[in-house]
Amino acid sequence: MKYLSLPDNATRILPFYLAMEEYAARIIGEDDIFFMWQVEPTVIFGRNQLIASEVNVEYCREHGIAFYRRRSGGGCVYADKDNIMFSYITRSDEVQTTFSAYSTAVAEMLQGLGLNASASDRNDVLIDGRKVSGNAFYHIPGRSIVHGTMLYDTNMEHMLNAITPSREKLTSKGVESVRSHITTLREHLSMGIESFKRYVRETMCDGEIVLTGDEIAEIERLTLPYLEPSFLQGNDPRCEVTKGRRFEGVGSIHMAIELKGGAVQDLHLRGDFLPLCEDVRQTLLNRLRGVNLTEEDLRQALDGSDAGQWILNLTNEQLITLLTTN
C-alpha cells in the first residue's frame, strides 16, 4: 500500500482532503492508497443527514467550527488537530468486505503497540471496548473509499456541543457520558502524535506517492462542489420542529416550524397570546422565511422590527429565546 503525500505541511479545509480521496480513486492507478490528515475544528456530517438534526450551527459559529457534508453515509463527527483522520482507497467492488478488512487492519496496527484493540461489528475500532475510531465508506465504480477518525486526543467540550446526538447516544451527563463510550490514544500511549503518525505510516505502507503542484490544483478544483450551498444542504427534506414557551405578560406561544436545510419554510402558530395585527402567522413568516434558527441569524432578520407590534408585550429577545430554545 502506497502513502499519498502532499509536498508541504499546510493545513487545508476538510473538503480538500475529501477531494484528495476522489482524485486518488479516479486518477491514481495504485491498487491501495492510504493517507492521514488533520484539520482545524470541523464538524463533518453524512450524506443522508439533516443539518438541523445533527449540527449545532449556533455553537459552531460562536466557536469558529466549520461544518461540511461528505459523500459517504454514517454519522456526524467532530474533528480537530488532535484527531487524526485516515483515508484508504482500494481497487475493490466488495464494499462491506473491504470495510471490514480495513477496520481489522487498523485494529491490528494498534495491537502492535500493545493495545487491546478490536474491530466492532459496525466497523468501528475499539480499545478496551471503548471507541477510538469511527469509519464510513462510499463506492465509485471499481473503487472503495474508507475514511474515519483516529482519536489521539480531542476537545471534548467541542465534541459534545458542536454536534447534536440523539438522547439514545448521549445522556445528560455530558462529557463524562462521552468519555464512558469513547477513548483517546493519549490515555493509553506515551508516544506523541507525530511519533504515532510515523508508526502508522511505517506499519501500513511500503512506499510513497508525492502529489505535484498540478495535481494539487486539480484537487482544489474538485473541492469546489463540496462548498456549494446546494451540496451542503443536500437532499434535506422538510422537517418540523416544535417550539413552545410562556412569557409573563404575553401568554403562551407555540410554533410548529417547517425547516428545509435548517432554514424556516413555513410555520403554524397557536397560544393564548393577544395578536396586534391581522395575520400574525404571515407577518412572522414574512420575517423568518429562509432564516436559520440561530441567534445571530434571527437578530439580523428581526433588526429594525418590534415583535411587540405583532403580539402584545412580546419583545424581540423573547421571540429569539422561543425560537432558539429546545
C-alpha positions in Angstrom: 0.0 0.0 0.0 1.3 3.4 -1.0 1.2 6.5 1.2 -0.1 9.6 -0.6 1.8 12.7 0.5 1.4 16.5 0.0 4.7 18.4 -0.7 4.0 20.8 2.2 2.7 20.8 5.8 -0.1 23.3 5.2 -3.4 22.7 6.9 -6.2 22.7 4.4 -10.0 22.8 4.8 -11.7 19.4 5.2 -13.3 19.3 1.7 -9.8 19.4 0.2 -9.0 16.0 1.8 -12.3 14.5 0.6 -11.5 15.7 -2.9 -8.0 14.2 -2.5 -9.7 10.9 -1.9 -11.7 11.3 -5.0 -8.6 12.2 -7.0 -6.7 9.2 -5.7 -9.7 6.9 -6.5 -10.3 8.2 -10.0 -6.8 9.1 -11.3 -4.0 7.4 -9.4 -3.5 3.8 -10.6 -2.3 2.2 -7.4 -4.4 -0.7 -6.0 -4.2 0.5 -2.4 -3.6 4.1 -1.2 -3.6 5.5 2.3 -3.0 8.9 3.8 -3.6 10.8 7.1 -4.8 14.4 7.6 -5.7 16.9 10.3 -8.0 19.9 10.2 -8.9 22.9 12.3 -12.0 22.3 14.4 -14.7 21.0 12.0 -17.9 19.0 12.0 -18.5 16.6 9.2 -21.9 15.0 8.7 -23.1 12.2 6.5 -24.6 12.2 3.1 -28.1 11.4 4.3 -28.2 13.5 7.5 -30.2 16.7 8.2 -28.1 19.7 9.3 -30.7 20.9 11.7 -30.8 17.5 13.4 -27.1 16.8 13.6 -25.1 20.1 13.8 -25.4 22.7 16.5 -25.0 25.5 14.0 -25.1 28.3 16.5 -22.4 26.8 18.7 -20.2 26.1 15.7 -20.4 29.7 14.5 -19.8 31.1 18.0 -16.6 28.9 18.4 -15.2 29.1 14.8 -16.0 25.5 14.0 -16.6 24.8 10.3 -19.1 22.2 9.1 -19.3 20.3 5.8 -21.2 17.4 4.3 -19.3 14.3 2.9 -20.4 11.9 0.2 -20.3 8.8 2.5 -23.0 7.8 4.8 -22.8 7.3 8.6 -23.0 9.7 11.4 -21.8 13.2 12.4 -18.3 13.6 13.8 -16.2 16.4 15.2 -12.5 16.7 14.2 -9.6 18.9 15.2 -5.8 19.0 15.0 -5.6 16.3 17.7 -7.9 14.0 15.9 -6.1 12.2 13.0 -8.2 11.4 10.0 -7.4 8.2 8.0 -8.3 7.8 4.3 -8.0 4.4 2.5 -8.7 3.9 -1.2 -8.7 0.5 -2.7 -9.5 -1.2 -6.0 -12.5 -3.2 -4.9 -16.2 -3.6 -5.6 -16.8 -5.5 -2.4 -17.5 -2.6 -0.1 -18.5 -4.5 3.0 -15.6 -6.9 2.8 -13.2 -4.0 2.2 -14.7 -2.0 5.1 -14.3 -5.0 7.5 -10.8 -5.8 6.3 -9.7 -2.2 6.8 -11.1 -1.9 10.3 -9.4 -5.2 11.2 -6.1 -3.9 9.8 -6.3 -0.7 11.8 -7.1 -2.7 15.0 -4.0 -5.0 14.3 -1.9 -1.9 13.8 -2.9 -0.7 17.3 -2.3 -4.2 18.7 1.3 -3.8 17.6 1.6 -1.0 20.2 0.4 -3.4 22.9 -3.2 -2.0 22.9 -6.3 -4.2 23.4 -7.8 -3.1 20.1 -10.5 -4.8 18.1 -12.9 -4.1 15.3 -16.6 -3.9 16.1 -19.5 -5.3 14.1 -20.2 -1.8 12.8 -16.5 -1.4 11.7 -15.6 0.9 14.5 -12.2 0.3 16.2 -12.3 -0.1 20.0 -9.7 -0.1 22.7 -10.8 -2.0 25.9 -14.3 -1.9 24.5 -14.4 1.9 24.0 -14.5 3.6 20.6 -11.3 5.2 19.4 -12.0 5.2 15.6 -15.3 5.5 13.7 -15.4 4.9 10.0 -17.6 5.4 6.9 -17.3 4.5 3.3 -18.6 5.1 -0.2 -18.1 3.5 -3.5 -17.4 4.6 -7.1 -17.2 2.1 -9.9 -14.2 -0.1 -9.3 -13.1 1.7 -6.2 -14.0 1.8 -2.5 -13.1 4.7 -0.2 -13.0 4.3 3.5 -12.3 7.2 5.8 -12.6 7.8 9.6 -11.3 9.2 12.8 -8.4 8.2 15.0 -8.8 9.9 18.3 -5.3 10.7 19.5 -6.9 13.4 21.6 -9.6 16.0 21.1 -11.5 18.9 22.7 -14.3 17.0 24.5 -16.4 20.2 25.1 -16.5 21.0 21.4 -17.2 17.3 20.5 -20.1 17.4 22.9 -21.6 20.7 21.9 -20.9 21.0 18.2 -22.9 18.0 17.3 -26.4 17.1 18.5 -26.5 13.4 19.1 -29.8 11.6 20.0 -30.6 11.1 23.6 -30.2 7.4 23.0 -26.5 8.0 22.2 -25.8 10.6 24.9 -27.2 11.1 28.3 -27.5 14.4 30.2 -24.2 13.7 32.0 -22.4 15.4 29.1 -18.7 15.0 28.8 -18.5 12.2 31.3 -21.1 10.3 29.3 -19.0 10.8 26.1 -15.9 9.6 28.0 -17.6 6.4 29.0 -18.2 5.4 25.4 -15.0 6.7 23.7 -11.3 6.7 24.5 -8.3 8.5 23.1 -4.8 7.2 22.3 -3.3 9.7 24.7 -5.0 7.7 27.6 -3.1 4.6 26.5 0.2 5.7 24.8 3.2 7.7 25.9 4.3 8.5 22.3 3.5 11.9 20.9 1.1 12.4 18.0 3.9 12.8 15.3 5.6 9.6 16.5 2.3 7.8 16.3 1.7 9.0 12.8 5.2 7.8 11.7 4.4 4.4 13.3 1.1 4.2 11.4 2.8 5.0 8.1 5.7 2.6 8.6 3.3 -0.2 9.6 0.7 0.2 7.0 2.6 1.5 3.9 5.5 0.3 1.9 6.1 3.3 -0.5 5.1 6.9 -1.2 3.5 9.0 -3.9 4.0 12.7 -3.6 1.4 14.9 -5.3 2.7 17.6 -7.7 1.6 21.2 -8.0 -0.6 20.4 -11.0 -2.3 17.5 -9.1 -3.0 19.8 -6.1 -4.6 22.3 -8.4 -6.9 19.6 -9.8 -7.8 18.5 -6.3 -8.6 22.1 -5.4 -10.9 22.2 -8.4 -12.6 19.0 -7.1 -13.1 20.7 -3.7 -15.5 23.3 -5.1 -18.6 21.2 -5.3 -18.3 20.4 -1.6 -18.5 24.2 -0.9 -21.7 24.7 -2.9 -24.7 25.6 -0.7 -26.8 23.0 -2.6 -24.4 20.2 -1.6 -24.1 21.4 2.0 -27.9 21.4 2.4 -28.1 18.1 0.4 -31.5 16.5 0.0 -32.8 17.7 3.3 -36.5 17.1 3.3 -38.8 19.4 5.1 -38.9 18.6 8.7 -40.9 20.0 11.6 -39.7 21.3 14.9 -42.0 22.5 17.7 -41.2 25.4 20.0 -43.3 26.5 22.9 -42.9 28.9 25.9 -45.0 31.0 28.2 -43.9 34.6 28.9 -45.1 36.7 31.8 -47.4 39.5 30.4 -47.5 37.8 27.0 -49.1 34.4 27.5 -48.2 31.1 25.9 -46.9 30.8 22.3 -46.4 27.5 20.5 -45.0 27.2 17.0 -44.7 24.3 14.6 -41.9 25.3 12.2 -41.2 23.6 8.9 -37.5 23.6 8.1 -35.5 22.7 5.0 -31.8 22.8 5.2 -32.1 24.3 8.6 -34.0 27.3 7.3 -37.6 28.3 8.0 -40.0 27.4 5.2 -43.4 27.7 7.0 -44.8 28.0 10.5 -48.0 27.5 12.3 -48.9 29.4 15.4 -51.2 28.8 18.4 -51.4 30.0 22.0 -53.3 32.4 24.3 -51.3 35.5 23.3 -53.0 38.7 22.1 -52.3 39.4 18.4 -51.9 43.0 17.4 -52.0 42.6 13.6 -54.5 40.9 11.3 -52.4 37.9 10.4 -49.6 37.3 13.0 -48.6 34.0 11.4 -48.0 35.5 8.0 -46.3 38.6 9.5 -43.8 36.3 11.3 -43.3 34.1 8.3 -42.5 37.1 6.1 -39.7 38.0 8.5 -38.4 34.5 9.2 -38.7 32.5 5.9 -35.3 31.4 4.8 -33.7 32.2 8.1 -31.8 29.6 10.2 -32.8 29.3 13.8 -29.6 30.7 15.3 -29.4 33.7 17.5 -27.2 35.5 15.0 -29.4 35.0 12.0 -32.6 35.7 13.9 -31.2 39.0 15.3 -30.3 40.0 11.8 -33.8 39.0 10.4 -35.6 41.0 13.2 -33.3 44.0 13.0 -35.5 47.1 12.7 -38.7 45.4 13.7 -40.5 45.2 17.0 -42.2 41.9 18.0 -44.4 43.9 20.4 -46.2 45.3 17.3 -47.3 41.8 16.3 -48.0 40.2 19.8 -48.9 42.2 22.8 -45.9 42.8 25.1 -43.6 40.3 23.2 -40.0 41.5 22.9 -37.5 40.6 20.1 -35.4 38.9 22.8 -38.3 36.8 24.0 -39.1 35.7 20.4 -35.4 34.8 19.8 -35.4 32.8 23.1 -38.5 31.0 22.0 -37.0 30.1 18.6 -33.6 29.0 19.8 -34.6 27.0 22.9 -35.3 23.3 22.6 
